Amino acid sequence: MPIFEYQCNQCKKEFEKLVFSGEDKYISCPECKSKDARKKMSVSSFMGNNSLGKCATSSPKDFS
Ligand SMILES: [Zn+2]
């Protein structure tokens, strides 16, 4: 049962959600209830997926 990080595209709220397989289509933002949330890759996922590295470098305050 992986916990994924999401960021709402509407209000930019970041939140974590426990997501079962196939349920990630139904994620909604806890703040504004928007369904327009995108999944953020975990650090471990980044290591095996360099094609997504561009996202990380464009958000310098991720780990502050
Ligand atoms: Zn939101």
N, CA, C, O and the ligand as a Tripos MOL2 file, in Angstrom:
@<TRIPOS>MOLECULE
protein
  257   255    65     0     0
PROTEIN
NO_CHARGES

@<TRIPOS>ATOM
      1 N           0.8420   -1.2070    0.0000 N.3       1 MET1
      2 CA          0.0000    0.0000    0.0000 C.3       1 MET1
      3 C           0.8770    1.2580    0.0000 C.2       1 MET1
      4 O           1.2400    1.7630    1.0620 O.2       1 MET1
      5 N           1.1990    1.7370   -1.1390 N.am      2 PRO2
      6 CA          2.1060    2.8820   -1.2120 C.3       2 PRO2
      7 C           1.4100    4.2000   -0.8780 C.2       2 PRO2
      8 O           0.2390    4.4040   -1.1960 O.2       2 PRO2
      9 N           2.1450    5.0670   -0.2450 N.am      3 ILE3
     10 CA          1.6520    6.4240   -0.0210 C.3       3 ILE3
     11 C           2.3130    7.3370   -1.0390 C.2       3 ILE3
     12 O           3.5380    7.4080   -1.1280 O.2       3 ILE3
     13 N           1.4910    8.0260   -1.7970 N.am      4 PHE4
     14 CA          2.0090    8.9230   -2.8120 C.3       4 PHE4
     15 C           1.8420   10.3680   -2.3850 C.2       4 PHE4
     16 O           0.9410   10.7090   -1.6180 O.2       4 PHE4
     17 N           2.7090   11.1920   -2.8860 N.am      5 GLU5
     18 CA          2.5680   12.6350   -2.6840 C.3       5 GLU5
     19 C           1.9010   13.2330   -3.9100 C.2       5 GLU5
     20 O           2.1950   12.8700   -5.0490 O.2       5 GLU5
     21 N           1.0070   14.1480   -3.6400 N.am      6 TYR6
     22 CA          0.3200   14.8320   -4.7170 C.3       6 TYR6
     23 C           0.4280   16.3350   -4.5350 C.2       6 TYR6
     24 O           0.6390   16.8340   -3.4290 O.2       6 TYR6
     25 N           0.2820   17.0350   -5.6310 N.am      7 GLN7
     26 CA          0.1600   18.4800   -5.5330 C.3       7 GLN7
     27 C          -1.0320   18.9180   -6.3620 C.2       7 GLN7
     28 O          -1.1820   18.5380   -7.5230 O.2       7 GLN7
     29 N          -1.8710   19.7210   -5.7410 N.am      8 CYS8
     30 CA         -3.0480   20.2330   -6.4180 C.3       8 CYS8
     31 C          -2.6480   21.2920   -7.4390 C.2       8 CYS8
     32 O          -1.8770   22.2010   -7.1310 O.2       8 CYS8
     33 N          -3.1670   21.1710   -8.6330 N.am      9 ASN9
     34 CA         -2.8550   22.1510   -9.6660 C.3       9 ASN9
     35 C          -3.6540   23.4390   -9.4990 C.2       9 ASN9
     36 O          -3.3330   24.4550  -10.1150 O.2       9 ASN9
     37 N          -4.6800   23.4000   -8.6770 N.am     10 GLN10
     38 CA         -5.5240   24.5770   -8.4830 C.3      10 GLN10
     39 C          -4.9790   25.4840   -7.3850 C.2      10 GLN10
     40 O          -4.7410   26.6700   -7.6160 O.2      10 GLN10
     41 N          -4.7810   24.9270   -6.1900 N.am     11 CYS11
     42 CA         -4.3690   25.7490   -5.0540 C.3      11 CYS11
     43 C          -2.9260   25.4760   -4.6360 C.2      11 CYS11
     44 O          -2.4230   26.0880   -3.6940 O.2      11 CYS11
     45 N          -2.2660   24.5620   -5.3340 N.am     12 LYS12
     46 CA         -0.8590   24.2210   -5.0910 C.3      12 LYS12
     47 C          -0.6270   23.5280   -3.7520 C.2      12 LYS12
     48 O           0.5130   23.3820   -3.3100 O.2      12 LYS12
     49 N          -1.7000   23.1080   -3.1180 N.am     13 LYS13
     50 CA         -1.5870   22.3600   -1.8730 C.3      13 LYS13
     51 C          -0.9090   21.0170   -2.1310 C.2      13 LYS13
     52 O          -1.2380   20.3160   -3.0870 O.2      13 LYS13
     53 N           0.0390   20.6710   -1.2670 N.am     14 GLU14
     54 CA          0.6710   19.3670   -1.3610 C.3      14 GLU14
     55 C           0.0910   18.4590   -0.2960 C.2      14 GLU14
     56 O          -0.0970   18.8780    0.8460 O.2      14 GLU14
     57 N          -0.1880   17.2370   -0.6550 N.am     15 PHE15
     58 CA         -0.7570   16.3090    0.3130 C.3      15 PHE15
     59 C          -0.3330   14.8850   -0.0190 C.2      15 PHE15
     60 O           0.0720   14.5740   -1.1390 O.2      15 PHE15
     61 N          -0.4390   14.0430    0.9840 N.am     16 GLU16
     62 CA         -0.0960   12.6380    0.8010 C.3      16 GLU16
     63 C          -1.3580   11.8060    0.8640 C.2      16 GLU16
     64 O          -2.3000   12.1310    1.5860 O.2      16 GLU16
     65 N          -1.3650   10.7530    0.1130 N.am     17 LYS17
     66 CA         -2.5500    9.9130    0.0890 C.3      17 LYS17
     67 C          -2.1370    8.4590   -0.0330 C.2      17 LYS17
     68 O          -1.2450    8.1060   -0.8040 O.2      17 LYS17
     69 N          -2.7940    7.6430    0.7330 N.am     18 LEU18
     70 CA         -2.6050    6.2000    0.5990 C.3      18 LEU18
     71 C          -3.4540    5.7280   -0.5780 C.2      18 LEU18
     72 O          -4.6780    5.8630   -0.5650 O.2      18 LEU18
     73 N          -2.8110    5.1870   -1.5710 N.am     19 VAL19
     74 CA         -3.5120    4.8980   -2.8110 C.3      19 VAL19
     75 C          -3.4120    3.4260   -3.1690 C.2      19 VAL19
     76 O          -2.3210    2.8660   -3.2760 O.2      19 VAL19
     77 N          -4.5380    2.8300   -3.3450 N.am     20 PHE20
     78 CA         -4.5640    1.4520   -3.8080 C.3      20 PHE20
     79 C          -4.4800    1.4320   -5.3250 C.2      20 PHE20
     80 O          -4.7900    2.4180   -5.9940 O.2      20 PHE20
     81 N          -4.0640    0.3180   -5.8420 N.am     21 SER21
     82 CA         -3.8920    0.2000   -7.2800 C.3      21 SER21
     83 C          -5.1750    0.5700   -8.0360 C.2      21 SER21
     84 O          -6.2520    0.0470   -7.7510 O.2      21 SER21
     85 N          -5.0360    1.4730   -8.9950 N.am     22 GLY22
     86 CA         -6.1820    1.8560   -9.8120 C.3      22 GLY22
     87 C          -7.0110    2.9810   -9.2470 C.2      22 GLY22
     88 O          -7.8960    3.4960   -9.9290 O.2      22 GLY22
     89 N          -6.7440    3.3810   -7.9970 N.am     23 GLU23
     90 CA         -7.5730    4.4200   -7.3800 C.3      23 GLU23
     91 C          -7.0440    5.8300   -7.5800 C.2      23 GLU23
     92 O          -7.6880    6.8000   -7.1800 O.2      23 GLU23
     93 N          -5.8870    5.9470   -8.1900 N.am     24 ASP24
     94 CA         -5.2840    7.2750   -8.2850 C.3      24 ASP24
     95 C          -6.0220    8.1930   -9.2520 C.2      24 ASP24
     96 O          -5.7090    9.3800   -9.3350 O.2      24 ASP24
     97 N          -6.9800    7.6680   -9.9720 N.am     25 LYS25
     98 CA         -7.8010    8.5240  -10.8360 C.3      25 LYS25
     99 C          -8.7690    9.3710  -10.0230 C.2      25 LYS25
    100 O          -9.2880   10.3800  -10.5010 O.2      25 LYS25
    101 N          -9.0020    8.9450   -8.7880 N.am     26 TYR26
    102 CA        -10.0590    9.5690   -7.9960 C.3      26 TYR26
    103 C          -9.5200   10.4670   -6.8840 C.2      26 TYR26
    104 O         -10.2510   10.8470   -5.9690 O.2      26 TYR26
    105 N          -8.2450   10.7970   -6.9760 N.am     27 ILE27
    106 CA         -7.6540   11.6660   -5.9720 C.3      27 ILE27
    107 C          -8.2400   13.0700   -6.0730 C.2      27 ILE27
    108 O          -8.3340   13.6470   -7.1560 O.2      27 ILE27
    109 N          -8.6300   13.6020   -4.9240 N.am     28 SER28
    110 CA         -9.0790   14.9900   -4.9260 C.3      28 SER28
    111 C          -8.3470   15.7530   -3.8350 C.2      28 SER28
    112 O          -7.9400   15.1820   -2.8230 O.2      28 SER28
    113 N          -8.1910   17.0210   -4.0510 N.am     29 CYS29
    114 CA         -7.4610   17.8680   -3.1270 C.3      29 CYS29
    115 C          -8.2540   18.0510   -1.8310 C.2      29 CYS29
    116 O          -9.4470   18.3490   -1.8860 O.2      29 CYS29
    117 N          -7.6180   17.8790   -0.6610 N.am     30 PRO30
    118 CA         -8.3120   18.0480    0.6210 C.3      30 PRO30
    119 C          -8.6190   19.5180    0.9070 C.2      30 PRO30
    120 O          -9.4260   19.8310    1.7820 O.2      30 PRO30
    121 N          -7.9920   20.3870    0.1890 N.am     31 GLU31
    122 CA         -8.1280   21.8140    0.4430 C.3      31 GLU31
    123 C          -9.2780   22.4360   -0.3720 C.2      31 GLU31
    124 O         -10.1510   23.1100    0.1750 O.2      31 GLU31
    125 N          -9.2530   22.1950   -1.6670 N.am     32 CYS32
    126 CA        -10.2400   22.8530   -2.5430 C.3      32 CYS32
    127 C         -11.1310   21.8420   -3.2630 C.2      32 CYS32
    128 O         -12.0020   22.2140   -4.0490 O.2      32 CYS32
    129 N         -10.8990   20.5560   -2.9820 N.am     33 LYS33
    130 CA        -11.7150   19.4670   -3.5460 C.3      33 LYS33
    131 C         -11.5550   19.2930   -5.0500 C.2      33 LYS33
    132 O         -12.3120   18.5590   -5.6840 O.2      33 LYS33
    133 N         -10.5920   19.9560   -5.5960 N.am     34 SER34
    134 CA        -10.3540   19.7930   -7.0220 C.3      34 SER34
    135 C          -9.8230   18.3970   -7.3290 C.2      34 SER34
    136 O          -9.0810   17.8270   -6.5280 O.2      34 SER34
    137 N         -10.1900   17.8520   -8.4620 N.am     35 LYS35
    138 CA         -9.6370   16.5820   -8.8910 C.3      35 LYS35
    139 C          -8.3870   16.7840   -9.7380 C.2      35 LYS35
    140 O          -7.7870   15.8270  -10.2290 O.2      35 LYS35
    141 N          -8.0160   18.0290   -9.8960 N.am     36 ASP36
    142 CA         -6.8710   18.3450  -10.7400 C.3      36 ASP36
    143 C          -5.5860   18.3110   -9.9170 C.2      36 ASP36
    144 O          -4.9330   19.3340   -9.7110 O.2      36 ASP36
    145 N          -5.2450   17.1230   -9.4570 N.am     37 ALA37
    146 CA         -4.0370   16.9500   -8.6640 C.3      37 ALA37
    147 C          -3.0910   16.0140   -9.4000 C.2      37 ALA37
    148 O          -3.5150   15.0520  -10.0390 O.2      37 ALA37
    149 N          -1.8220   16.3100   -9.2980 N.am     38 ARG38
    150 CA         -0.8720   15.4290   -9.9720 C.3      38 ARG38
    151 C           0.0090   14.7230   -8.9590 C.2      38 ARG38
    152 O           0.3120   15.2430   -7.8850 O.2      38 ARG38
    153 N           0.3970   13.5510   -9.3300 N.am     39 LYS39
    154 CA          1.2170   12.7320   -8.4470 C.3      39 LYS39
    155 C           2.6620   13.2040   -8.5080 C.2      39 LYS39
    156 O           3.2130   13.4720   -9.5750 O.2      39 LYS39
    157 N           3.2480   13.2940   -7.3310 N.am     40 LYS40
    158 CA          4.6630   13.6180   -7.2720 C.3      40 LYS40
    159 C           5.4480   12.3350   -7.0700 C.2      40 LYS40
    160 O           5.0510   11.4580   -6.3030 O.2      40 LYS40
    161 N           6.5460   12.2440   -7.7560 N.am     41 MET41
    162 CA          7.3610   11.0460   -7.6280 C.3      41 MET41
    163 C           8.1330   11.0700   -6.3160 C.2      41 MET41
    164 O           8.6390   12.1140   -5.9040 O.2      41 MET41
    165 N           8.2190    9.9450   -5.6790 N.am     42 SER42
    166 CA          9.0170    9.8530   -4.4710 C.3      42 SER42
    167 C          10.4970    9.8910   -4.8180 C.2      42 SER42
    168 O          10.8810    9.7180   -5.9750 O.2      42 SER42
    169 N          11.3160   10.1170   -3.8120 N.am     43 VAL43
    170 CA         12.7560   10.1900   -4.0460 C.3      43 VAL43
    171 C          13.2790    8.8850   -4.6270 C.2      43 VAL43
    172 O          14.1150    8.8920   -5.5310 O.2      43 VAL43
    173 N          12.7940    7.7830   -4.1150 N.am     44 SER44
    174 CA         13.2690    6.4890   -4.5880 C.3      44 SER44
    175 C          12.8640    6.2540   -6.0420 C.2      44 SER44
    176 O          13.5880    5.6000   -6.7920 O.2      44 SER44
    177 N          11.7250    6.7780   -6.4310 N.am     45 SER45
    178 CA         11.2940    6.6270   -7.8050 C.3      45 SER45
    179 C          12.1640    7.4320   -8.7530 C.2      45 SER45
    180 O          12.4170    7.0260   -9.8880 O.2      45 SER45
    181 N          12.6180    8.5840   -8.2680 N.am     46 PHE46
    182 CA         13.4770    9.4200   -9.0900 C.3      46 PHE46
    183 C          14.7410    8.6870   -9.5160 C.2      46 PHE46
    184 O          15.2090    8.8250  -10.6460 O.2      46 PHE46
    185 N          15.2740    7.9180   -8.6030 N.am     47 MET47
    186 CA         16.5510    7.2720   -8.8550 C.3      47 MET47
    187 C          16.4910    6.3280  -10.0470 C.2      47 MET47
    188 O          17.4750    6.1530  -10.7660 O.2      47 MET47
    189 N          15.3420    5.7310  -10.2450 N.am     48 GLY48
    190 CA         15.2200    4.7970  -11.3470 C.3      48 GLY48
    191 C          14.5280    5.4020  -12.5550 C.2      48 GLY48
    192 O          14.1810    4.6860  -13.4940 O.2      48 GLY48
    193 N          14.3250    6.7030  -12.5410 N.am     49 ASN49
    194 CA         13.5610    7.3230  -13.6150 C.3      49 ASN49
    195 C          14.0930    8.7160  -13.9080 C.2      49 ASN49
    196 O          13.4940    9.7190  -13.5190 O.2      49 ASN49
    197 N          15.2030    8.7620  -14.5850 N.am     50 ASN50
    198 CA         15.8740   10.0310  -14.8320 C.3      50 ASN50
    199 C          15.0980   10.9490  -15.7680 C.2      50 ASN50
    200 O          15.3660   12.1490  -15.8140 O.2      50 ASN50
    201 N          14.1660   10.4180  -16.4930 N.am     51 SER51
    202 CA         13.4210   11.2390  -17.4390 C.3      51 SER51
    203 C          12.5330   12.2590  -16.7270 C.2      51 SER51
    204 O          12.0700   13.2230  -17.3370 O.2      51 SER51
    205 N          12.3000   12.0390  -15.4310 N.am     52 LEU52
    206 CA         11.4560   12.9510  -14.6700 C.3      52 LEU52
    207 C          12.2790   13.9200  -13.8320 C.2      52 LEU52
    208 O          11.7220   14.7260  -13.0860 O.2      52 LEU52
    209 N          13.5900   13.8450  -13.9490 N.am     53 GLY53
    210 CA         14.4750   14.6750  -13.1360 C.3      53 GLY53
    211 C          14.2760   16.1540  -13.3460 C.2      53 GLY53
    212 O          14.5660   16.9550  -12.4580 O.2      53 GLY53
    213 N          13.7830   16.5250  -14.5120 N.am     54 LYS54
    214 CA         13.5770   17.9280  -14.8290 C.3      54 LYS54
    215 C          12.6000   18.5940  -13.8560 C.2      54 LYS54
    216 O          12.7580   19.7680  -13.5210 O.2      54 LYS54
    217 N          11.6130   17.8600  -13.4140 N.am     55 CYS55
    218 CA         10.6370   18.3840  -12.4660 C.3      55 CYS55
    219 C          11.3010   18.7650  -11.1460 C.2      55 CYS55
    220 O          10.9680   19.7860  -10.5450 O.2      55 CYS55
    221 N          12.2350   17.9390  -10.7070 N.am     56 ALA56
    222 CA         12.8840   18.1470   -9.4150 C.3      56 ALA56
    223 C          13.7130   19.4240   -9.4270 C.2      56 ALA56
    224 O          13.6920   20.1910   -8.4640 O.2      56 ALA56
    225 N          14.4330   19.6480  -10.5000 N.am     57 THR57
    226 CA         15.3130   20.8060  -10.5410 C.3      57 THR57
    227 C          14.5320   22.1030  -10.7000 C.2      57 THR57
    228 O          15.0600   23.1800  -10.4230 O.2      57 THR57
    229 N          13.2920   22.0150  -11.1390 N.am     58 SER58
    230 CA         12.4970   23.2210  -11.3090 C.3      58 SER58
    231 C          11.7910   23.6250  -10.0220 C.2      58 SER58
    232 O          11.1150   24.6530   -9.9830 O.2      58 SER58
    233 N          11.9400   22.8300   -8.9720 N.am     59 SER59
    234 CA         11.3250   23.1270   -7.6810 C.3      59 SER59
    235 C          12.3880   23.1380   -6.5890 C.2      59 SER59
    236 O          12.4800   22.1900   -5.8100 O.2      59 SER59
    237 N          13.1860   24.1900   -6.5230 N.am     60 PRO60
    238 CA         14.3370   24.2050   -5.5930 C.3      60 PRO60
    239 C          13.9590   24.1810   -4.1340 C.2      60 PRO60
    240 O          14.7970   23.8500   -3.2950 O.2      60 PRO60
    241 N          12.7260   24.5180   -3.7970 N.am     61 LYS61
    242 CA         12.3770   24.5660   -2.3840 C.3      61 LYS61
    243 C          11.6910   23.2910   -1.8930 C.2      61 LYS61
    244 O          11.1200   23.2710   -0.8020 O.2      61 LYS61
    245 N          11.7460   22.2510   -2.6830 N.am     62 ASP62
    246 CA         11.1130   20.9920   -2.3160 C.3      62 ASP62
    247 C          11.5900   20.4440   -0.9760 C.2      62 ASP62
    248 O          10.8000   19.8900   -0.2120 O.2      62 ASP62
    249 N          12.8860   20.5990   -0.6890 N.am     63 PHE63
    250 CA         13.4370   19.9460    0.4900 C.3      63 PHE63
    251 C          13.8050   20.9450    1.5740 C.2      63 PHE63
    252 O          14.5660   20.6150    2.4840 O.2      63 PHE63
    253 N          13.2910   22.1270    1.4930 N.am     64 SER64
    254 CA         13.6250   23.1240    2.5040 C.3      64 SER64
    255 C          12.6470   23.0450    3.6670 C.2      64 SER64
    256 O          12.7640   23.8100    4.6250 O.2      64 SER64
    257 ZN         -6.4870   22.2590   -4.1390 Zn       65 ZN65
@<TRIPOS>BOND
     1     1     2 1
     2     2     3 1
     3     3     4 2
     4     3     5 am
     5     5     6 1
     6     6     7 1
     7     7     8 2
     8     7     9 am
     9     9    10 1
    10    10    11 1
    11    11    12 2
    12    11    13 am
    13    13    14 1
    14    14    15 1
    15    15    16 2
    16    15    17 am
    17    17    18 1
    18    18    19 1
    19    19    20 2
    20    19    21 am
    21    21    22 1
    22    22    23 1
    23    23    24 2
    24    23    25 am
    25    25    26 1
    26    26    27 1
    27    27    28 2
    28    27    29 am
    29    29    30 1
    30    30    31 1
    31    31    32 2
    32    31    33 am
    33    33    34 1
    34    34    35 1
    35    35    36 2
    36    35    37 am
    37    37    38 1
    38    38    39 1
    39    39    40 2
    40    39    41 am
    41    41    42 1
    42    42    43 1
    43    43    44 2
    44    43    45 am
    45    45    46 1
    46    46    47 1
    47    47    48 2
    48    47    49 am
    49    49    50 1
    50    50    51 1
    51    51    52 2
    52    51    53 am
    53    53    54 1
    54    54    55 1
    55    55    56 2
    56    55    57 am
    57    57    58 1
    58    58    59 1
    59    59    60 2
    60    59    61 am
    61    61    62 1
    62    62    63 1
    63    63    64 2
    64    63    65 am
    65    65    66 1
    66    66    67 1
    67    67    68 2
    68    67    69 am
    69    69    70 1
    70    70    71 1
    71    71    72 2
    72    71    73 am
    73    73    74 1
    74    74    75 1
    75    75    76 2
    76    75    77 am
    77    77    78 1
    78    78    79 1
    79    79    80 2
    80    79    81 am
    81    81    82 1
    82    82    83 1
    83    83    84 2
    84    83    85 am
    85    85    86 1
    86    86    87 1
    87    87    88 2
    88    87    89 am
    89    89    90 1
    90    90    91 1
    91    91    92 2
    92    91    93 am
    93    93    94 1
    94    94    95 1
    95    95    96 2
    96    95    97 am
    97    97    98 1
    98    98    99 1
    99    99   100 2
   100    99   101 am
   101   101   102 1
   102   102   103 1
   103   103   104 2
   104   103   105 am
   105   105   106 1
   106   106   107 1
   107   107   108 2
   108   107   109 am
   109   109   110 1
   110   110   111 1
   111   111   112 2
   112   111   113 am
   113   113   114 1
   114   114   115 1
   115   115   116 2
   116   115   117 am
   117   117   118 1
   118   118   119 1
   119   119   120 2
   120   119   121 am
   121   121   122 1
   122   122   123 1
   123   123   124 2
   124   123   125 am
   125   125   126 1
   126   126   127 1
   127   127   128 2
   128   127   129 am
   129   129   130 1
   130   130   131 1
   131   131   132 2
   132   131   133 am
   133   133   134 1
   134   134   135 1
   135   135   136 2
   136   135   137 am
   137   137   138 1
   138   138   139 1
   139   139   140 2
   140   139   141 am
   141   141   142 1
   142   142   143 1
   143   143   144 2
   144   143   145 am
   145   145   146 1
   146   146   147 1
   147   147   148 2
   148   147   149 am
   149   149   150 1
   150   150   151 1
   151   151   152 2
   152   151   153 am
   153   153   154 1
   154   154   155 1
   155   155   156 2
   156   155   157 am
   157   157   158 1
   158   158   159 1
   159   159   160 2
   160   159   161 am
   161   161   162 1
   162   162   163 1
   163   163   164 2
   164   163   165 am
   165   165   166 1
   166   166   167 1
   167   167   168 2
   168   167   169 am
   169   169   170 1
   170   170   171 1
   171   171   172 2
   172   171   173 am
   173   173   174 1
   174   174   175 1
   175   175   176 2
   176   175   177 am
   177   177   178 1
   178   178   179 1
   179   179   180 2
   180   179   181 am
   181   181   182 1
   182   182   183 1
   183   183   184 2
   184   183   185 am
   185   185   186 1
   186   186   187 1
   187   187   188 2
   188   187   189 am
   189   189   190 1
   190   190   191 1
   191   191   192 2
   192   191   193 am
   193   193   194 1
   194   194   195 1
   195   195   196 2
   196   195   197 am
   197   197   198 1
   198   198   199 1
   199   199   200 2
   200   199   201 am
   201   201   202 1
   202   202   203 1
   203   203   204 2
   204   203   205 am
   205   205   206 1
   206   206   207 1
   207   207   208 2
   208   207   209 am
   209   209   210 1
   210   210   211 1
   211   211   212 2
   212   211   213 am
   213   213   214 1
   214   214   215 1
   215   215   216 2
   216   215   217 am
   217   217   218 1
   218   218   219 1
   219   219   220 2
   220   219   221 am
   221   221   222 1
   222   222   223 1
   223   223   224 2
   224   223   225 am
   225   225   226 1
   226   226   227 1
   227   227   228 2
   228   227   229 am
   229   229   230 1
   230   230   231 1
   231   231   232 2
   232   231   233 am
   233   233   234 1
   234   234   235 1
   235   235   236 2
   236   235   237 am
   237   237   238 1
   238   238   239 1
   239   239   240 2
   240   239   241 am
   241   241   242 1
   242   242   243 1
   243   243   244 2
   244   243   245 am
   245   245   246 1
   246   246   247 1
   247   247   248 2
   248   247   249 am
   249   249   250 1
   250   250   251 1
   251   251   252 2
   252   251   253 am
   253   253   254 1
   254   254   255 1
   255   255   256 2
@<TRIPOS>SUBSTRUCTURE
     1 MET1         2 RESIDUE 1 A MET
     2 PRO2         6 RESIDUE 1 A PRO
     3 ILE3        10 RESIDUE 1 A ILE
     4 PHE4        14 RESIDUE 1 A PHE
     5 GLU5        18 RESIDUE 1 A GLU
     6 TYR6        22 RESIDUE 1 A TYR
     7 GLN7        26 RESIDUE 1 A GLN
     8 CYS8        30 RESIDUE 1 A CYS
     9 ASN9        34 RESIDUE 1 A ASN
    10 GLN10       38 RESIDUE 1 A GLN
    11 CYS11       42 RESIDUE 1 A CYS
    12 LYS12       46 RESIDUE 1 A LYS
    13 LYS13       50 RESIDUE 1 A LYS
    14 GLU14       54 RESIDUE 1 A GLU
    15 PHE15       58 RESIDUE 1 A PHE
    16 GLU16       62 RESIDUE 1 A GLU
    17 LYS17       66 RESIDUE 1 A LYS
    18 LEU18       70 RESIDUE 1 A LEU
    19 VAL19       74 RESIDUE 1 A VAL
    20 PHE20       78 RESIDUE 1 A PHE
    21 SER21       82 RESIDUE 1 A SER
    22 GLY22       86 RESIDUE 1 A GLY
    23 GLU23       90 RESIDUE 1 A GLU
    24 ASP24       94 RESIDUE 1 A ASP
    25 LYS25       98 RESIDUE 1 A LYS
    26 TYR26      102 RESIDUE 1 A TYR
    27 ILE27      106 RESIDUE 1 A ILE
    28 SER28      110 RESIDUE 1 A SER
    29 CYS29      114 RESIDUE 1 A CYS
    30 PRO30      118 RESIDUE 1 A PRO
    31 GLU31      122 RESIDUE 1 A GLU
    32 CYS32      126 RESIDUE 1 A CYS
    33 LYS33      130 RESIDUE 1 A LYS
    34 SER34      134 RESIDUE 1 A SER
    35 LYS35      138 RESIDUE 1 A LYS
    36 ASP36      142 RESIDUE 1 A ASP
    37 ALA37      146 RESIDUE 1 A ALA
    38 ARG38      150 RESIDUE 1 A ARG
    39 LYS39      154 RESIDUE 1 A LYS
    40 LYS40      158 RESIDUE 1 A LYS
    41 MET41      162 RESIDUE 1 A MET
    42 SER42      166 RESIDUE 1 A SER
    43 VAL43      170 RESIDUE 1 A VAL
    44 SER44      174 RESIDUE 1 A SER
    45 SER45      178 RESIDUE 1 A SER
    46 PHE46      182 RESIDUE 1 A PHE
    47 MET47      186 RESIDUE 1 A MET
    48 GLY48      190 RESIDUE 1 A GLY
    49 ASN49      194 RESIDUE 1 A ASN
    50 ASN50      198 RESIDUE 1 A ASN
    51 SER51      202 RESIDUE 1 A SER
    52 LEU52      206 RESIDUE 1 A LEU
    53 GLY53      210 RESIDUE 1 A GLY
    54 LYS54      214 RESIDUE 1 A LYS
    55 CYS55      218 RESIDUE 1 A CYS
    56 ALA56      222 RESIDUE 1 A ALA
    57 THR57      226 RESIDUE 1 A THR
    58 SER58      230 RESIDUE 1 A SER
    59 SER59      234 RESIDUE 1 A SER
    60 PRO60      238 RESIDUE 1 A PRO
    61 LYS61      242 RESIDUE 1 A LYS
    62 ASP62      246 RESIDUE 1 A ASP
    63 PHE63      250 RESIDUE 1 A PHE
    64 SER64      254 RESIDUE 1 A SER
    65 ZN65       257 GROUP 0 **** ****
